[in-house]
Amino acid sequence: MAIFGIPFSPHFILSKRNHPPNGPISHSLHTRKYLQFASTVTEFETSSKTTKTHLSNRRSFNGDSSVIKNVTLLLQSMDLTDPDECTETYALIFQKCRKLNNLDVGIQVHAHLIACGVELCAFLGSQLLELYCTFGCVNDARKVFEKIPRRNVFSWTAMMGMYNVLGYYDEIINLFYLMIDEGVRPDHFVFPKVFKACAELKNYPVGKDVYDYMISIEFEGNACVKRSLLDMFIKCGRIEMTRQLFEEIELKDIFMWNMMVSGYASKGDFKKALKCVKDMKVEGVLPDQVTWNSIITGYAQNGQLREASKYFLEMSDSIDFKPNLVSWTAIIAGHEQNGYSSKALKLFKQMLNQGVQPNSMTIASVISACTNLSLLKHGKEIHGYSIKEDKFDSDLLISNSLIDFYAKCQCVKAACHEFGKIKQFKDLVSWNTVLAGYALRGCREEAIKLLNEMELLGVEPDVITWNGLITGFTQNGEGETALEFFYRMSQTDVDPNTTSISGVLAACGQVQHLKLGKEIHGYVLRHHIQLSTGVGSALISMYAACVSLKASLSVFHELLTRDVVIWNSIIAACVQNGQVVYALDLLRDMILANVKPDTVTIISVLPACSKLAALRQGKEIHQFIIRHGLATGSFIWNALIDMYGRCGSIQKSRKVFDLVPHKDLVSWNVMISVYGMHGFGMDAVNLFRRLRAFGLKPNHVTFTNLLSACSHSGLIDEGWQYFEMMKKEYIMEPAIEQYCCMVDLMARAGQFDETLDFMKKMPFEPNSAVWGSLLGACRIHCNADLAEYAAEHLFELEPQSSGNYILLANIYAAAGRWEDAAKIRCLMKERGVAKPPGCSWIEVKRKVHSFIVGDPHPSMDKILEKLKRLYSEIKKIGYIPDTNYVLQDIEEDEKEFSLCGHSEKLALAFGLISTLPGKPLRVIKNLRMCGDCHSATKYISKVEKREIIMRDNYRFHHFVDGVCSCGDYW
């Protein structure tokens, strides 16, 4: 530092005789020795080959022995009996060691000083202290500092300067208060360092305390002090107080004006920022490039990219100055941070084309843009560029960005390689980034090993470390592992924040750990954590995942402030727990509350329309999407295709599919699935052929949907063709889902021997879906014996699934084996298996009506009257009630009356009396449609001249003029 710099020249030495540090110098011999020393140190300086390096490079070793030799000769010629000569000699050597960046020689001279018993006075102590401070030798500097007698302001400043460079801002503040306690008055070099420490820590109370002290001792301060004071108040968020201080300053330079402009701009107050620009012009201070860079940076950081680009272009057209590195970095980082990563990459290319060389911040922003877009190739190119530029090769910011990039692009090995390359400058961000990468990839053992290594090296994990592990494993679907790390976090002194709590609640939902979820909820309430932060939505989702919708609703109603995230969470919770009608009601309430639905809302609520076959409401949501421009991603289009398909409007589903601007494989898969569930097998096959013609490679989901479509339509040859194609042409091993489709295909065709042989040769043990397909086929072909065989396996695999018992009972009843049917009912009772009541829904006049056998309905009299007339009419044209579907052994007329009460018939009759003639009707049922209802609906479609679309829990049926699309094959 200049404050300790003593110019080395004979003139200086002669002048020092009148003002020595510890008394007068009287001997002319002494002067000649100093002249000799001047020559020796000149040789020392000339022979040194060391160069300036970063402070973290603790020592620079010089192999030239002449340096040591010259210093040795000098020390040997020194008169140890003369304290003044010793002090001057050692001090000048320490000064030159600093200048030549040679700590090694300085340490040896320090050792010589101790061995010779030379007293460490205030002046000499300051020179030695500054040597160690210059090289960042914290422990050595502290030891010297503690031994200095009568520490002056220079000693305190040296220590603060070292801590400032190393970023130990808390230590600077502690030193300041100790300095005041010792009665040392701070100067123009001390206050800026203390204010900077307060600014970096955003510690306003201490900063204000230091400022008040400065006023109390009537210390005015120079321009440097005033700038640091303004900067401190700005960074602590006290912009109005900054303005007040600024106005009190008489001579304001360009730096102070720019600080005010930057302060307002960073806070988003551009009106005042631009007024500052106007005022500075009035006062005769012309804005410079820093001024406009502050405006551009402020707009970019606040997401106002249009305005940032406007000023950026104005600077480009300016004659006085062009966009520099700061301008380009601000505009690139602004686009990357606000979700415009593609634009950021384009700007980076333009910057390079204009010959502006990037810095580490620019490179880090561009790497982050590649991370956001999962552009592995582009990211590697940027990595290659940074390697070619030597100045970036060991940059910590870039290294951390690369670790994050490779980790999120699922290149964990590359991320670990980058992490391993960081030697001396590895910081907590480096550790946190690679740990988060391990978590996202589900690498539990590697994460534990690295965390243990981190702690052994004395690097304490912080809340970001634990958040990365908890949320990473949760996002990877490994809730158990996430909870394991949360427990480990709870054993430390680190308190969880809202991110930790949200992550662990999501993990509880994944593993359905309701007890722990409730404990976390209690922690939130005890510590008065705001639910509106995202914790509220996490609680709603956790309770919903743990099948506790009542608790989800309770949390929702407790919230006074409900943003779009909260509404999305409760709507998704209702859909997840089957309360789809309530989910649609909540959507209406959300809009009435002036909360605008977003794409997440749409994705959550469209399945509700699908489950209820609420086509009108689905269309209204589609219109909302178009009006508000939400159809920006393929996931919205795919959800619409699925919604229309599940609401029975297959033509509309295909129309949306054809309109999708950029069809991905999911789009094709969904449309094939829609055709399959409606029984249009050949349409599914033709669409698959188009998919292949477009050059897309099908995946397992594609083949599952295609084979299912073949199964529903009895396309046996086509099914076998695509099953073999999957294995031979696409080299894909069929999974259990594809084998299940083939079992269903063959069994429905009555090929039971072939089916059983196929099942024996499967590479998997048949699961419940496989046995369920076989049991369903036995119903079609009335094969009670094989049904018993299949049901035995199902009762073992799914002992509480009522559908299997009921299906077997139906098969017995159809075969007239009433005793066996009664035994199945008894078995259900013994095992506590409850049959869910049959329920059907129909949408009429924008309202969804539900029907359950035995439940009252305001129009029940009219419904029964309509059914009575319908039965009379359809019997005339050939309908015969199929009483085999009545499981009770009762009289025939009672059986026929029982069939009238099936929920789908009640819903259908209500639709007929509540809608205009000729209008299609859409009915949805929660259970499989019975054979009698299927037969009756065919005749009703003929006499009423209506298209009736019925969806049960297995597939769609389109009834038109007495014919069903399934061809009685379901």
N, C-alpha and C positions, 0 to 999 in steps of 0.2 A: 504493500500500500504506500501511497505517496507520503503519508504522514510520517512514515518511518524511513523514507528513502534519504540516504545521506550521499550526496554526489561524491564520487571517488576521484580526487585529483590532488596534486601537491598543494594547490591553493587552499583547498578545503582543510588539509592537515595543518597548514600554517595558521589558518584563521582559527582553528579549533583550540590553539594554544591559549587564546584569550578567554575561551568559553568552554572549558572541558566539562564533562558530566560530573566529575567528582573532585574538582579542584584544579588549580593552575598547573601547567606543564612548563618546566623551567630549563630542561637540559637540551642543548643543541644536538647532542648525540641522539636523543629521542626523536628529533625531527629527521635526522638522517636515516634512522631505522624505518621510519614511516615512509620515507621516499623509496627505500629499498623494498618495503612491503608493497608499495604501489606497483613496482616493476614485476614483483613476483605474482601478484594477483592478476596483472595484465596477462602474464604467461598462462596462468590458470584459466582465465577466460578464453584465451585464444585456443588453448589445447582442448577445451571441452567440446565434445561432439554431440552432447545431448540436445534434445529439442523439447519444446513445450508439449506437454501431454495433458490429458484430463486429470482432474484432482484425484479421481479414483485410482489412477496409476500411482500407487503410493511412493514408489522409488524408481529413479532412473539411474541405472548403473553405468559408469563410464570406465571402460577398460584401459584408458590411457594412464599409465603409472606416473607420468610426469606431473599430473595434477596433484596426486597425493604427495609426490616428492617435493613440489614447490611449497605446498601448504606445510609440510613437515619441516622444511628448512626455515620457514617463517616462524613457526611455533618454537623451534629450537633457539632462534635468535632473540626471542622475546624475553624481556627482563621480568621474571616472575615476582621480583620484589617491588615492582612498580604497579600498583593496582590500576592506575589510569591507563598505562600501556596495555595491560592485559585486557581491560574492558574494551578499549578501542580495537585491538587486534581481533578478539573473538567476535565482536559485533560486526566488523567489516567482512570477516569470513562468512558469517551467517547471512549477511546481506547478499554476497555474491553467490552463495549456494542457492538462495531463492531465485536470483536472477537467471542462473544457469540451470535451474531445475535439477539440481544434484543433491538430493536428500542424503544419499549415502555418505558423502563427505561431511555434511552437516552433522550427522549422527556421530561420526568418528571424532569430530572436533568437540562435540558436546561431551563425549567420553573423556577426551583429553582435559577439558575444563574441570570435570569432576575429579579426575585423578590428581590434578595439580592443586586442588583445594581452592580454586578461585571463587571468591564470593559472588553469588548471583544477585547483583544489585538491580534496581528497578529498570535502568536503561538496558543493561545486558539481558535481563530476564525478558524484556519486551521483544528484543531482537530474536532471541531463541524461541520465544512463544510464537512469533509471527512465522518463523520457519516451519514449525510443526503445523500451524494453522493453514499455511499456504498449501501444504501437501495433504491436509485433511486427516492428520494423525490425531484422532480425537483423544485417545487415552494419554499419549505423550503430552499433548497440549494441556490437558487438564492437570497433569502432575506438575508441569512447569508453572502453570497459572497459580496453583495452590502454594508454590514455594516462593513466588515473587513477593518481596517485602514492599509495602506501600504501593499497591497496585494503582497505576494511574489510568486515565481515560483511554490511553492507547492500548493497554493490556485488555481492558474490557471490550474495546472495539475489535481487536484482533479475534478474540473468542467468538464474538457475535458474528463477525464476518465469516468465520469457518462454519458455524452452525447455519448461517444463511445459505451458503453454497451447498451444504449437505442436506438442507431442507429440514433441519431440526428446529422448527419454529417455536415449539414449547420451551426449549432450552434458552432461546433468546429472551423470551419473556421472563423466565426465572432469573437469568443473569441481570436483566435490567433492574428488577426489584432488589436483588442483592447489591447491585452497584449503588442504588439510592440509599440503601441501609448503611453502606460504608461511607456515605457522605461524598461520593464522587459525582460531580456535576456532568450530565451528558452534554455532548456537543452535536455539531451538524452531521457527524458521521454515525452517531448512535441512534438518534430519533428515526431516520429513514429505515434502519434495519428493524427496529421495534415495530414501527407502523406496518412494514411489509409482513412481518410475522403475524400480526393481528389480521391483516388483510387475507393472507393465505389460510389462516385458521378460521376466518370469518368470525372472529371473537370481538364483537362490538363492545361489550362491557370493559374489557381490558384496554382496547384501543381508546375508548372515551376516557378512561382513567389516566392513561398516559398523556392524552391531549390536555386534560385538566391540570395535570402536574406541570406540563410545559407552560401553560398559561400562568400557573401560580408562581413559577420562578422567573416570569417575564422574559421567556425565551422566544424571540420572534421567529427565528429560523430563516434559512435562505430558501431559494427557489426549490432546491432538492427536497428539503424538509416539507415544504408546502405541497409539492407534488405527491410525495409519499402519504401525506395526511389525506389529501383528496382521494387518492387511490384506495386507502383503507376504508373510508366512509362509503365509497361507491361499492366496493366488494362486499361490505357488510350490509348492503341494501338500504343505506341511509342517504338516499339521493337528495332529499330536500335539505338535510343538514349540510350535505356537500355543496349544494347551491348557495346556501347562506355563507359558508366559509369562502367559497369562490368569489362571491360578490364583495367580500371584505378585502380581498387581495387587490392592491393598487396596480402593480405591474404584472399583467397576465401574459405569459408567453404562449406560443403555439401549442406547446406540450399540455399546458393546463386546459386550454380550450378543447383540444382533442380528447382529453380525459372526460370532460363534461359531455361532449358529443357522444363518445363511446358509452358513457354511463347511462345516458338516456336511451340510446339505441339498444343497448343490451337488455334494458328493462321493457323494451317495446313501446316506449313513449317517443314516437318519431316526430310528433308535433313539436315537442320541446327540443329534441335533437336538432331538427332543421332550423328552429328559432335560434339556437346557439350558433349555427353556421352563419345565419343572417347577422346576428349581433357581433360576431367576431369580425365580419367584414366592415361593419359600421365603425368598430374600434381600430380599424386599420391593420388587422391581422388577416392575411389571406389564407383561406383553407388550402391544405396541401394534400398529398396523396393519402396520408394517414387519416385525415378527416373523412374523406370519401370511403376509404376502406372500412372505417368504423360504421358508417351508415350501411354499407353493403353487408358487412358481417352481422349487424343487428337485425336487419330484415331477414337475412338467411337463417339466423338462429331462431327467429320467431316464426319461421314457416311462411313468411310473406315473400315467396320466391319471385313473384311477378315484379314486385317493387325492387327487390335486390337485383334482378336481371336488368331492370330499367336503368338503374344507376351504374351498373357494370357496363352497359352498352354506351351510356353517356361518357363514361371514363374512356372507353375504347375510341370514341370519336373526338376526344379532347386533344388539343394541340399541346397543352402544358405537360400532361403526363398520361401514360398508358397504364392499363391494369398490370400490376406487378405480381410477384409470387403470393403476397398476402391476399390480394384481390381474387386471384384464381382459386386459392385454397379455400377462401371463405365461400365462394359460390359453389364450388364442388362439394365441400363438406355440408353446406346447407341443403343441397339436393339429396345427398345420401342420407342425411339424418331425418329428412322429412318424407322418405318413401319414394324418391325419384332416383333410384340407383342407376337406371339405364341412362338417364340424362347426365348424371354425374360422370359416367364413363365417357360419354360423348364430349363433355366439356374438358375432361382430362386429355383426350386425344387432340382437341383444338389447342389446348395449352402447350402441348409438346410441339405441335406444328408451328406455333408462333415463337418457338425457341426459348420458352420460359422453363427453367429447370425446377422440378418439384423439390419440396423438402419432406421431412419425415411425416409431417401432418398430412400433406397431400397424398403421399403414398398410402398411409394408414386409412384415409378416407376411401380411396379407390379400392383397396383390398376389402374394406367393409362392404362396399357396393357389390363386389363380386360375391361376397359371403351372402348378402341378402338375396341375390339372384341365383345362388348355387351355380355360378359360372366357374367350374373347376379349371377349365382350359385358360380362360382369361386371367384368373387369379394366379395361375402358374406363370403366365407371361409377365405379370407385374412383379412376381417374386424373382424371376430371372433378371428383370430390369434392375431391381434393387441390389441384386448380387453384383451385377456389372459395375454399378456405382459404388465404389469403395466406402463412401461416406455413409451409406445405408446398411452396410453389411452387418454391423454390430449395434444398430439402433434399437433400443429397447421397445419403443412404441411400435415400430414396424414388426419386430419379432413377436410381440404380443398379438398384433393384428393377424399375423400369419398363423399363429397357433390357433386362434379363434376360427380363422377361415378354414383351415384343414380339418379341424374338429367338427365344425358344422357341415362340412361337405363329406363327412364320414370317412375321412382319411386320417384315422387316429395315429397311424404309424408316422405319417409325415408331420403331424402336429407334435408328436413326441420327439421327433428328430429336431424340429425347430426349437423345442423346449430344451433339449440337450445341448444345443449349440450356444445357448446363453450361459456364459461362465460367470463372470464377475458381477454383471449388472442384473441378475435375475431378481425381480421384485415380486410382491404379493400378487400383482395382476397376472404375472406369468404362471404362477402356481394355480391360481384360481381358474384361469382359462383352460389349461390342460386338464384339470380335474373336472370341469364342466363338460369338456369334450368326452372324457371317459364316461361320464354319467349319461350323456345323450346317446352313446353307443351301447350302454348297458354293460360296460366293462367293470364289474364290481371288484374283482380281485385286484386289478391294476389300480383302481381308484384308492382302495384301502392301502396298498403298498406305497403309492405316491404320497398319500396323506400322512402315513407314518414317517416317511423319509423327510417330509416337510417339517414335521414337528421335531424330529431328531436334530435337524439343522437349526432349530431355534426360531423358525418362521411360524408365528402364531396365526392360525386360521381366523379369519374375521367372518362377519355375518354373510358377506358375499360368497366366501368359500362354501359355507354350509348351504346357502340358497342354491348355488350352482349344482351341488350334489343332489339336494332334495328335489328341486324342480326338474333337473335333467333325468333322473331315474323315473320320476313320475311321468314325464313326457314319453319316455321309452316304454311305459306300461309296467314298470317294475315297482309297484307301490310298496311291497315288503322291504325292498332294499332302501327305498327312500325313507321309510320309517326307521330303519336301522341307523341311518345317518342322522336322522332327527334326534334319536335317542342319544347318539354319541355327542351331538351338539349340546343337548341338555346337560351333559356332564361337564361342560366348560363354563366359563364366565360370560360367554357371548349370549346376549338376549335376542330372541327371535324378533324380527320385524314383520311388517304386513306381508312381504313376499314369502318369508319362511312359513308363516301361518297359512297363507293361501296354498302353498305347495304341499304342506303336510295334510291339509284338509282334502286336497285332491287325491293324495295317496290313500287316506282313510277311505275315501269313496271307492277307489279301485279295489281295495281288498275287503270292502264292506266292514270296516272296523268302527262300528257305531259308537262303542264305548269310548275309544280314544278321541273320536270326533267330538263327542259331547264334552270331554275333558278340555279339549282345545277351545270349544265354545265358552266354557266356564272361564278359562284363562283370559279370553278376549273381553268378557264382561267385567272381570275383576280388575283388569288393567285399563279399562275404559278406552279400548281401541275402537276407533271409528269403523263402523261396519260399511260405510259408504266408500271405503278405500279399495274395495275389491275383496276384502275379507267376507263381506256380506254375500256376494255372489258365490264365493267359494263354499260358504256354509250352506247355502241353498242347494248347490250342486252335490255337496257331500251327503246331506240328508236324503236327497232324491236318489242317489246311487245306493244308499243303505235302505231303500224302500220305506222312507219315513217322510212322505209328502206333507203330512200334517205339520211336521217340524219345519219343513222348507217354507210352507205358507206362513207359519208363525214368524220366522225370521223376516220374510218379505214384508209382512204387515207392520213389523216393528220399525222398519226404515222410514225415516221422515223424508229423506232425499233418495229418489230412485232414478238413476241414469239408465241409459240404454242397456248397459251391461247387466244391471240388476233385473230389468224386465226380460232380457234374453234368457237369463238363468232360470227364472221362475217359469217361463213358457216352456223351456226345454225340460224342466223338472216335471211339469204336468204331462207333457207328451211321453216322457220316459216312463212315467207311472200309470199310463193308460187313461189319464184324465184329459182326453183330447178336446172334449166340448169346452171344458173350463179353459184350456189353453187358447182356444179361439176367442172366448170371452175376454181373456186377459189382453189379447192383441187389440181388441176394440177399446178396452180401458186404457191401454198404453197410448193409443192415438188420441183419445179424448184428453189425456194428461199432457198433451203437446210434446210427447217424446217421439221423435222420428225413428221408425224402425230402420235397421241397417241390414246388410247382407246376412249377418248372423241370425237376426230375427227371422228373416225369410227362410233360411235353411232350417230353422227350428220349427217354424209353424207350418210349412208345406206338408211334412209328414202327418200333422194333425188332420189336415184336409184329406190326405190319402186314407188314413185309418177310418174316417167317417164317410168317405166317398162324397165329401162336401164340395161338389164341383163348382157351385156358384161362388162360394167363398174362395175357392182356389183360383177361379177366374179373376175375382176382385184383387187378390194378391198379385196375380200376374199383371193386371193393369197398373197396380201401384208400382211394381218393379219397372215397368216401361216409363211411367210418368216421372219417376225419380232417378232414372238412369242407373239402376242397380244391376242390370244385366251385363256386368263387366267381366265376369269370370265364368269359366265353364261349369263350375259347381252350381251356379244358379240355374243355368240352362238344364243341366242334368237333373236337378231337383224338380224342375217343371215337367220334364219328360216323364219322370217317375210319378209325379202327382197326377197328371192327366191320365196316365196309364192305370193307376190304382183307383182313380175315380170312374173308370169305365169308358173314358173318352179316348179310345185308341187312335181315332183319326186326328184329334187335336194333338195327341202325344207325338204322332209321326210328323205333323206339321211343324211343331216346335223343334223336333230333331233336325228336320231339313233346314230350319232357319239358323241353327247354331253356326256361328261364323268360323270357329276353329274347333272342330270335333276332336276330342281326345278319345282314348280307348274306352274310358268310362261312359261316354256318350253312346257309343256303339253297344256296350255291354248292357246298359239300362234299356235301350230300345229292343234289343233281342229278348231281354227278360220280360218286357211288357208284352211282346208278341206271344211268348211262351205261356205266361199266366192267363192270357185270353184264349189260348187254344189255337192260335194261328201259327202252327208249326212251320208250314212252308214259307210264310212271310219271314219267320226268324231265320230259316235256312238261306233264303235269298239275300237277306241283309248280311248274313255272315259271308256269303260269297262276295258281296260288294266290299266288305271290310278287307278281305284278302286282295281284291283287285286294287284297293287304295294303297296296298303295300304295308298295312299295319300288321303287327305280330300279335295274335291273340294270346291271352294269359289264361290262368286256371279259371278265373271268374267267367270269361267268355265261354269256355267249353262247358262249364256247369250250367249256365243259362241256356246254351244251345241244346245240350243233351236233355235238359228239363223240358224244353219246348218240344223236342222230338217225342219225349215220353207222354206229354199231355195230348199229343195229336196222333199217337200210335205209329210214328214214322220209324219203324224198326230198322229198315235197311240204312236209312240216313244216320240213325243213331250209332250203329256199328261202324259206319264209314268214318264218322268224325271222332269216335273213340279211338280208332286205329290211327287216324291222321294225327291226333294229339301225340301219340307215342312215336310214330315213325317219322313224320314230316317235321314236327316241331321239337322232337326229342324232349318231351315233357312227360314225366311220370305221373299218371293219373292219381289224384288224391282220393280220399274216402268219399268226397262229394260227388266226383264223377262216377265212381263205382255204384254209389247209391242211385244215381240217375239211371244207370244201365239195369240195375235190379228192378227198378220201377218200370222201365220200358218193357222188359221181358215178361215180368209178372202180370202187368196189365193186359198183355197180349195172350195170357193164359199159358205161357211157356214155363210151367212150374218146374219141370225136371231140369230144363236148361238153366233156370234161375238158381236152383239149389246147387247145381254143379259149379256155376259161376261164383257163387258165394263161398264155396269151399276153396276155390283157387285164388281168392282175393289175398293180397299181401297184408291185409289188415284183418283184425277181428271185426266182424260186423257190429256196427253201433246201432243205437236206437233208431236212427233215420233209415238204415237199411232194413231192419226188421219191421219198422212202421210201413215202409213201402210194400213189403211182402204182405202184411196184414191188410192193408188197404186194397190190394189186388184180390185178396181172398174174398172181400166183400162183393167185388164186382162179379166174381165167378162162383160165389156161394160155396166156397171150399172150406167147410167148417173144420175139417181135420187139420189141414195145413195152417189154418188160422189159429188153432189151439197151440200148435208148435211155435209159431211166430210170437204169439201172445205170452208164452212162458218166458221167452227171452226178454220181452219188453217189460213184463212185470218185475223182472229181476233188475233190469237196467234203469227203469223209470217207475218205481213202485207207487209214486204219488200222482202219476199222470192219468187223469180220469178218462181222457180220450181213448186210450187203448182198451180200457175195461168196457166202455160204452160201445166201441166198434165191435168187439168180440160178442157182446150181448146182442147187438143188432144182427150179427151173422147167425147166432143161435136162434134168434126170434124168426129170422127169415127162413131158416130151415125147420121151423116148428119145434125146436128143442127148448120148450119153455122152462123146463126144470133147470137146464144148464144156464139159461139166461138169468133165472132167479138166483142161482148159485153165484154168478158173477156180481149181482147186486149185493148179495150178502157179503161177498169177499171185499167189495168196496167199503161196506159199512165196518167190517172188522178192522180193516187197515186205515180207517179214517180218511178215505179218499172221497172228497166232495166233488160232485159234478157241478160245474159252473152252469148257471141258468142260461138257456138260450136267449140271446139278445140280438135284435136287429135294429138298424137305423135307416132312416130315410130323410133326405133334405127336402123340405117343402117351404116355399116362400122365405128363403134365407134363414130358415131355422131347422136345426137337426132334431128330429123326433126319434125317441128310442122306445122299443117295445119288448117287454119281458112277459112271458106267460104268467098270468095271474095278477100282474100289476095293472092298476086302473089307468084309464086314459080318458080325457074329456070327451072324445068322439067314439068311445067303445061301442055304444049302441048302434051308431051308424056304420061302424066297421063290421060288426057282426051281421047287420042287415045286408050289407054289400056282399059279404062272404056267402051268405045264404043264397042270394040271387046268382052269384057266380057259380056255385056248386050246381045249381039247377041247370044253368046254361051249358057248362062244360060236360056234364054227364050226358047231355043230349047229343054231343058230338064225339063221344067215345071215352071220356074220362072214367076210370074205375079206381076208387080209393084203394091204395096199397096198404092194407092194415098190418102187413108184416113189420112195418116200422113202428108199431106200438108195442112196447116191451111188456106191458101188463097183459096177463091172460084174462081178458074181460070179454063181454059180449061184443058182437061184431058192430052193432050200431053205436055202442059206446066208443069203440076204437075209432070209428069214422068221425065221431064228434071230437075226439081227442086230437085227431089230425088237423082239425080246423083251427085249433088254438096255437099252432106253431108260430113263433115270432115273425118269421119271414112273410107268412101269409097275412098276419095282422098289419105289418108294415106296408105290404103291397096293396091291401084293400084301402088303407088310409091314403096312400098315394093316389089311387084311382078316384077316390071321392073328393080329393083336395086339389087336383090339378086339371088343367084343360085337356080335353080329349086329344089323342094323337101324340101327346108329349111323352118322350122317353122317361122311364122311371129307373132310378138307380137305388138298389137296396143292398145293404151290407150286413153280413151275419158273422157273429164271433165264433160259431162252430161250423162243422161241415153240414152242408145242405142234405136233407134226407131225400130218399128216392121218391117218396110221394109228393113232397113239395116241388121237386124237379118236374115230375110229370104234370102236376096241376098247373104249374107256371107256364108250361108249354101251351096248354089249352087256353089259359087265360090270355096269353099274348095273342092268340088267334081270335077269340071272341071279342076282345077289347080293341083289337087292331093297334096294339102298342108294342114298342120295343121295350123289353124289360131286361135290365142288366143287373144280374145278381152276383155278388161276390161273397164267397164263404171264406173260411180260414185256409183254403187250399188253392182256389183258383177262381176265374171269372166264368160266368155263363151268360151268353147273349141270346135271349129268347126273341125270335121274330117269326110271326105267323105260324106258330105251332112247332117250330124247330129250334133246337139249341145248338150253339156253336160247338159244343163239346162232342156232338154226335153221340150223346148218351155214354160217353167214355170218360168217366171222371172218378 
